[in-house]
Amino acid sequence: MKLTRNEARKRRKKRIRKKIFGTAERPRLAVFRSNRYIYAQIINDEIGHTYVASSSLALPEAKGKGLTKEVARLVGLDIAKKALEKGIKKVVFDRGGYKYHGRVKALADGAREGGLEF
């Protein structure tokens, strides 16, 4: 039986999440990519608490640009800025079952550019 693309992604995500765990010292930077938007959250898995979140949906400078690598980079920069305000410098990157390529890579590069270490 052939899996749909989303089912295959969810399986990969489950496999990745066995190894990646966000702590208070190094929370997890989780990425979700839909067809229209890209979302990022910084999460402490020990207590199940989201410290900061950002998305292309919430960014005013991303309005009308669609979903491009540039928009994903802006989301990365925004989440890095919010994280640094909360005192978070080091994170563990969780690509959410997506290839580290294109928009996911652009978001990661934007977060690094903004000052996060992973």
PyMOL CGO cylinders between C-alpha atoms (Angstrom):
from pymol import cmd
from pymol.cgo import CYLINDER

trace = [
    CYLINDER, 0.00, 0.00, 0.00, 1.45, 3.33, -1.07, 0.3, 1, 1, 1, 1, 1, 1,
    CYLINDER, 1.45, 3.33, -1.07, 1.54, 6.17, 1.46, 0.3, 1, 1, 1, 1, 1, 1,
    CYLINDER, 1.54, 6.17, 1.46, 0.35, 9.65, 0.61, 0.3, 1, 1, 1, 1, 1, 1,
    CYLINDER, 0.35, 9.65, 0.61, 2.95, 12.42, 0.73, 0.3, 1, 1, 1, 1, 1, 1,
    CYLINDER, 2.95, 12.42, 0.73, 1.58, 13.69, 4.04, 0.3, 1, 1, 1, 1, 1, 1,
    CYLINDER, 1.58, 13.69, 4.04, 1.56, 10.22, 5.63, 0.3, 1, 1, 1, 1, 1, 1,
    CYLINDER, 1.56, 10.22, 5.63, 5.16, 9.68, 4.53, 0.3, 1, 1, 1, 1, 1, 1,
    CYLINDER, 5.16, 9.68, 4.53, 6.14, 13.07, 5.99, 0.3, 1, 1, 1, 1, 1, 1,
    CYLINDER, 6.14, 13.07, 5.99, 4.43, 12.21, 9.28, 0.3, 1, 1, 1, 1, 1, 1,
    CYLINDER, 4.43, 12.21, 9.28, 6.39, 8.94, 9.45, 0.3, 1, 1, 1, 1, 1, 1,
    CYLINDER, 6.39, 8.94, 9.45, 9.66, 10.79, 8.84, 0.3, 1, 1, 1, 1, 1, 1,
    CYLINDER, 9.66, 10.79, 8.84, 8.66, 13.37, 11.46, 0.3, 1, 1, 1, 1, 1, 1,
    CYLINDER, 8.66, 13.37, 11.46, 8.03, 10.62, 14.01, 0.3, 1, 1, 1, 1, 1, 1,
    CYLINDER, 8.03, 10.62, 14.01, 11.42, 9.08, 13.28, 0.3, 1, 1, 1, 1, 1, 1,
    CYLINDER, 11.42, 9.08, 13.28, 13.16, 12.46, 13.65, 0.3, 1, 1, 1, 1, 1, 1,
    CYLINDER, 13.16, 12.46, 13.65, 11.31, 13.32, 16.88, 0.3, 1, 1, 1, 1, 1, 1,
    CYLINDER, 11.31, 13.32, 16.88, 12.66, 10.16, 18.54, 0.3, 1, 1, 1, 1, 1, 1,
    CYLINDER, 12.66, 10.16, 18.54, 16.10, 11.79, 18.43, 0.3, 1, 1, 1, 1, 1, 1,
    CYLINDER, 16.10, 11.79, 18.43, 15.32, 15.52, 18.79, 0.3, 1, 1, 1, 1, 1, 1,
    CYLINDER, 15.32, 15.52, 18.79, 14.10, 16.85, 22.12, 0.3, 1, 1, 1, 1, 1, 1,
    CYLINDER, 14.10, 16.85, 22.12, 13.87, 20.48, 23.22, 0.3, 1, 1, 1, 1, 1, 1,
    CYLINDER, 13.87, 20.48, 23.22, 15.09, 21.35, 26.71, 0.3, 1, 1, 1, 1, 1, 1,
    CYLINDER, 15.09, 21.35, 26.71, 15.16, 24.58, 28.70, 0.3, 1, 1, 1, 1, 1, 1,
    CYLINDER, 15.16, 24.58, 28.70, 18.82, 25.12, 27.68, 0.3, 1, 1, 1, 1, 1, 1,
    CYLINDER, 18.82, 25.12, 27.68, 18.26, 24.19, 24.02, 0.3, 1, 1, 1, 1, 1, 1,
    CYLINDER, 18.26, 24.19, 24.02, 14.61, 24.39, 22.98, 0.3, 1, 1, 1, 1, 1, 1,
    CYLINDER, 14.61, 24.39, 22.98, 13.41, 22.95, 19.70, 0.3, 1, 1, 1, 1, 1, 1,
    CYLINDER, 13.41, 22.95, 19.70, 12.86, 25.17, 16.65, 0.3, 1, 1, 1, 1, 1, 1,
    CYLINDER, 12.86, 25.17, 16.65, 10.01, 23.35, 14.89, 0.3, 1, 1, 1, 1, 1, 1,
    CYLINDER, 10.01, 23.35, 14.89, 9.01, 24.14, 11.30, 0.3, 1, 1, 1, 1, 1, 1,
    CYLINDER, 9.01, 24.14, 11.30, 5.68, 23.50, 9.61, 0.3, 1, 1, 1, 1, 1, 1,
    CYLINDER, 5.68, 23.50, 9.61, 5.25, 24.23, 5.92, 0.3, 1, 1, 1, 1, 1, 1,
    CYLINDER, 5.25, 24.23, 5.92, 1.83, 24.40, 4.31, 0.3, 1, 1, 1, 1, 1, 1,
    CYLINDER, 1.83, 24.40, 4.31, 1.08, 25.18, 0.68, 0.3, 1, 1, 1, 1, 1, 1,
    CYLINDER, 1.08, 25.18, 0.68, 0.33, 28.81, 1.52, 0.3, 1, 1, 1, 1, 1, 1,
    CYLINDER, 0.33, 28.81, 1.52, 2.30, 29.68, 4.69, 0.3, 1, 1, 1, 1, 1, 1,
    CYLINDER, 2.30, 29.68, 4.69, 5.31, 28.66, 6.74, 0.3, 1, 1, 1, 1, 1, 1,
    CYLINDER, 5.31, 28.66, 6.74, 5.29, 28.49, 10.53, 0.3, 1, 1, 1, 1, 1, 1,
    CYLINDER, 5.29, 28.49, 10.53, 8.05, 28.25, 13.15, 0.3, 1, 1, 1, 1, 1, 1,
    CYLINDER, 8.05, 28.25, 13.15, 7.88, 27.72, 16.91, 0.3, 1, 1, 1, 1, 1, 1,
    CYLINDER, 7.88, 27.72, 16.91, 10.47, 27.47, 19.67, 0.3, 1, 1, 1, 1, 1, 1,
    CYLINDER, 10.47, 27.47, 19.67, 9.33, 24.78, 22.12, 0.3, 1, 1, 1, 1, 1, 1,
    CYLINDER, 9.33, 24.78, 22.12, 10.52, 23.38, 25.44, 0.3, 1, 1, 1, 1, 1, 1,
    CYLINDER, 10.52, 23.38, 25.44, 9.45, 19.71, 25.29, 0.3, 1, 1, 1, 1, 1, 1,
    CYLINDER, 9.45, 19.71, 25.29, 10.19, 19.08, 28.97, 0.3, 1, 1, 1, 1, 1, 1,
    CYLINDER, 10.19, 19.08, 28.97, 7.23, 21.19, 30.06, 0.3, 1, 1, 1, 1, 1, 1,
    CYLINDER, 7.23, 21.19, 30.06, 5.38, 21.35, 26.72, 0.3, 1, 1, 1, 1, 1, 1,
    CYLINDER, 5.38, 21.35, 26.72, 5.66, 25.13, 26.52, 0.3, 1, 1, 1, 1, 1, 1,
    CYLINDER, 5.66, 25.13, 26.52, 5.98, 27.25, 23.37, 0.3, 1, 1, 1, 1, 1, 1,
    CYLINDER, 5.98, 27.25, 23.37, 8.28, 30.21, 24.03, 0.3, 1, 1, 1, 1, 1, 1,
    CYLINDER, 8.28, 30.21, 24.03, 7.87, 32.08, 20.74, 0.3, 1, 1, 1, 1, 1, 1,
    CYLINDER, 7.87, 32.08, 20.74, 6.18, 31.55, 17.40, 0.3, 1, 1, 1, 1, 1, 1,
    CYLINDER, 6.18, 31.55, 17.40, 6.21, 33.23, 14.02, 0.3, 1, 1, 1, 1, 1, 1,
    CYLINDER, 6.21, 33.23, 14.02, 4.65, 32.64, 10.64, 0.3, 1, 1, 1, 1, 1, 1,
    CYLINDER, 4.65, 32.64, 10.64, 4.37, 34.16, 7.20, 0.3, 1, 1, 1, 1, 1, 1,
    CYLINDER, 4.37, 34.16, 7.20, 0.68, 34.62, 7.99, 0.3, 1, 1, 1, 1, 1, 1,
    CYLINDER, 0.68, 34.62, 7.99, 1.49, 37.01, 10.86, 0.3, 1, 1, 1, 1, 1, 1,
    CYLINDER, 1.49, 37.01, 10.86, 4.26, 39.03, 9.19, 0.3, 1, 1, 1, 1, 1, 1,
    CYLINDER, 4.26, 39.03, 9.19, 3.07, 42.27, 7.58, 0.3, 1, 1, 1, 1, 1, 1,
    CYLINDER, 3.07, 42.27, 7.58, 6.12, 42.43, 5.27, 0.3, 1, 1, 1, 1, 1, 1,
    CYLINDER, 6.12, 42.43, 5.27, 5.20, 38.98, 3.87, 0.3, 1, 1, 1, 1, 1, 1,
    CYLINDER, 5.20, 38.98, 3.87, 1.71, 40.03, 2.76, 0.3, 1, 1, 1, 1, 1, 1,
    CYLINDER, 1.71, 40.03, 2.76, 1.14, 39.73, -0.96, 0.3, 1, 1, 1, 1, 1, 1,
    CYLINDER, 1.14, 39.73, -0.96, 4.47, 38.01, -1.66, 0.3, 1, 1, 1, 1, 1, 1,
    CYLINDER, 4.47, 38.01, -1.66, 3.07, 34.49, -1.67, 0.3, 1, 1, 1, 1, 1, 1,
    CYLINDER, 3.07, 34.49, -1.67, 5.30, 31.80, -0.22, 0.3, 1, 1, 1, 1, 1, 1,
    CYLINDER, 5.30, 31.80, -0.22, 8.86, 32.19, -1.37, 0.3, 1, 1, 1, 1, 1, 1,
    CYLINDER, 8.86, 32.19, -1.37, 12.29, 31.52, 0.04, 0.3, 1, 1, 1, 1, 1, 1,
    CYLINDER, 12.29, 31.52, 0.04, 12.54, 35.22, 0.86, 0.3, 1, 1, 1, 1, 1, 1,
    CYLINDER, 12.54, 35.22, 0.86, 9.37, 35.08, 2.98, 0.3, 1, 1, 1, 1, 1, 1,
    CYLINDER, 9.37, 35.08, 2.98, 10.70, 31.98, 4.76, 0.3, 1, 1, 1, 1, 1, 1,
    CYLINDER, 10.70, 31.98, 4.76, 13.95, 33.85, 5.49, 0.3, 1, 1, 1, 1, 1, 1,
    CYLINDER, 13.95, 33.85, 5.49, 11.92, 36.75, 6.95, 0.3, 1, 1, 1, 1, 1, 1,
    CYLINDER, 11.92, 36.75, 6.95, 10.10, 34.28, 9.25, 0.3, 1, 1, 1, 1, 1, 1,
    CYLINDER, 10.10, 34.28, 9.25, 13.49, 32.92, 10.35, 0.3, 1, 1, 1, 1, 1, 1,
    CYLINDER, 13.49, 32.92, 10.35, 14.76, 36.43, 11.10, 0.3, 1, 1, 1, 1, 1, 1,
    CYLINDER, 14.76, 36.43, 11.10, 11.56, 37.26, 13.01, 0.3, 1, 1, 1, 1, 1, 1,
    CYLINDER, 11.56, 37.26, 13.01, 11.68, 34.14, 15.19, 0.3, 1, 1, 1, 1, 1, 1,
    CYLINDER, 11.68, 34.14, 15.19, 15.38, 34.74, 15.92, 0.3, 1, 1, 1, 1, 1, 1,
    CYLINDER, 15.38, 34.74, 15.92, 14.63, 38.32, 17.01, 0.3, 1, 1, 1, 1, 1, 1,
    CYLINDER, 14.63, 38.32, 17.01, 11.79, 37.16, 19.29, 0.3, 1, 1, 1, 1, 1, 1,
    CYLINDER, 11.79, 37.16, 19.29, 13.95, 34.36, 20.73, 0.3, 1, 1, 1, 1, 1, 1,
    CYLINDER, 13.95, 34.36, 20.73, 16.83, 36.68, 21.52, 0.3, 1, 1, 1, 1, 1, 1,
    CYLINDER, 16.83, 36.68, 21.52, 14.41, 39.01, 23.33, 0.3, 1, 1, 1, 1, 1, 1,
    CYLINDER, 14.41, 39.01, 23.33, 13.42, 36.02, 25.52, 0.3, 1, 1, 1, 1, 1, 1,
    CYLINDER, 13.42, 36.02, 25.52, 17.09, 35.13, 26.12, 0.3, 1, 1, 1, 1, 1, 1,
    CYLINDER, 17.09, 35.13, 26.12, 17.19, 32.07, 23.87, 0.3, 1, 1, 1, 1, 1, 1,
    CYLINDER, 17.19, 32.07, 23.87, 20.41, 31.77, 21.84, 0.3, 1, 1, 1, 1, 1, 1,
    CYLINDER, 20.41, 31.77, 21.84, 20.85, 28.04, 21.18, 0.3, 1, 1, 1, 1, 1, 1,
    CYLINDER, 20.85, 28.04, 21.18, 18.17, 25.81, 19.67, 0.3, 1, 1, 1, 1, 1, 1,
    CYLINDER, 18.17, 25.81, 19.67, 17.77, 22.34, 18.16, 0.3, 1, 1, 1, 1, 1, 1,
    CYLINDER, 17.77, 22.34, 18.16, 16.42, 22.49, 14.61, 0.3, 1, 1, 1, 1, 1, 1,
    CYLINDER, 16.42, 22.49, 14.61, 13.42, 20.24, 13.84, 0.3, 1, 1, 1, 1, 1, 1,
    CYLINDER, 13.42, 20.24, 13.84, 12.70, 20.21, 10.12, 0.3, 1, 1, 1, 1, 1, 1,
    CYLINDER, 12.70, 20.21, 10.12, 9.39, 18.41, 10.71, 0.3, 1, 1, 1, 1, 1, 1,
    CYLINDER, 9.39, 18.41, 10.71, 9.92, 15.63, 8.17, 0.3, 1, 1, 1, 1, 1, 1,
    CYLINDER, 9.92, 15.63, 8.17, 10.61, 18.03, 5.29, 0.3, 1, 1, 1, 1, 1, 1,
    CYLINDER, 10.61, 18.03, 5.29, 13.81, 17.97, 3.27, 0.3, 1, 1, 1, 1, 1, 1,
    CYLINDER, 13.81, 17.97, 3.27, 16.39, 20.48, 4.45, 0.3, 1, 1, 1, 1, 1, 1,
    CYLINDER, 16.39, 20.48, 4.45, 16.04, 22.30, 1.17, 0.3, 1, 1, 1, 1, 1, 1,
    CYLINDER, 16.04, 22.30, 1.17, 14.28, 25.33, -0.29, 0.3, 1, 1, 1, 1, 1, 1,
    CYLINDER, 14.28, 25.33, -0.29, 11.96, 27.15, 2.09, 0.3, 1, 1, 1, 1, 1, 1,
    CYLINDER, 11.96, 27.15, 2.09, 12.94, 25.09, 5.16, 0.3, 1, 1, 1, 1, 1, 1,
    CYLINDER, 12.94, 25.09, 5.16, 16.63, 25.82, 4.54, 0.3, 1, 1, 1, 1, 1, 1,
    CYLINDER, 16.63, 25.82, 4.54, 15.84, 29.51, 3.93, 0.3, 1, 1, 1, 1, 1, 1,
    CYLINDER, 15.84, 29.51, 3.93, 14.03, 29.71, 7.28, 0.3, 1, 1, 1, 1, 1, 1,
    CYLINDER, 14.03, 29.71, 7.28, 17.01, 28.06, 9.03, 0.3, 1, 1, 1, 1, 1, 1,
    CYLINDER, 17.01, 28.06, 9.03, 19.45, 30.43, 7.31, 0.3, 1, 1, 1, 1, 1, 1,
    CYLINDER, 19.45, 30.43, 7.31, 17.32, 33.41, 8.35, 0.3, 1, 1, 1, 1, 1, 1,
    CYLINDER, 17.32, 33.41, 8.35, 17.28, 32.21, 11.97, 0.3, 1, 1, 1, 1, 1, 1,
    CYLINDER, 17.28, 32.21, 11.97, 21.07, 31.80, 11.93, 0.3, 1, 1, 1, 1, 1, 1,
    CYLINDER, 21.07, 31.80, 11.93, 21.43, 35.23, 10.35, 0.3, 1, 1, 1, 1, 1, 1,
    CYLINDER, 21.43, 35.23, 10.35, 19.25, 36.62, 13.15, 0.3, 1, 1, 1, 1, 1, 1,
    CYLINDER, 19.25, 36.62, 13.15, 21.59, 35.24, 15.81, 0.3, 1, 1, 1, 1, 1, 1,
    CYLINDER, 21.59, 35.24, 15.81, 20.35, 31.74, 16.72, 0.3, 1, 1, 1, 1, 1, 1,
    CYLINDER, 20.35, 31.74, 16.72, 22.87, 28.90, 17.02, 0.3, 1, 1, 1, 1, 1, 1,
    CYLINDER, 22.87, 28.90, 17.02, 22.08, 25.31, 15.99, 0.3, 1, 1, 1, 1, 1, 1,
]
cmd.load_cgo(trace, "trace")
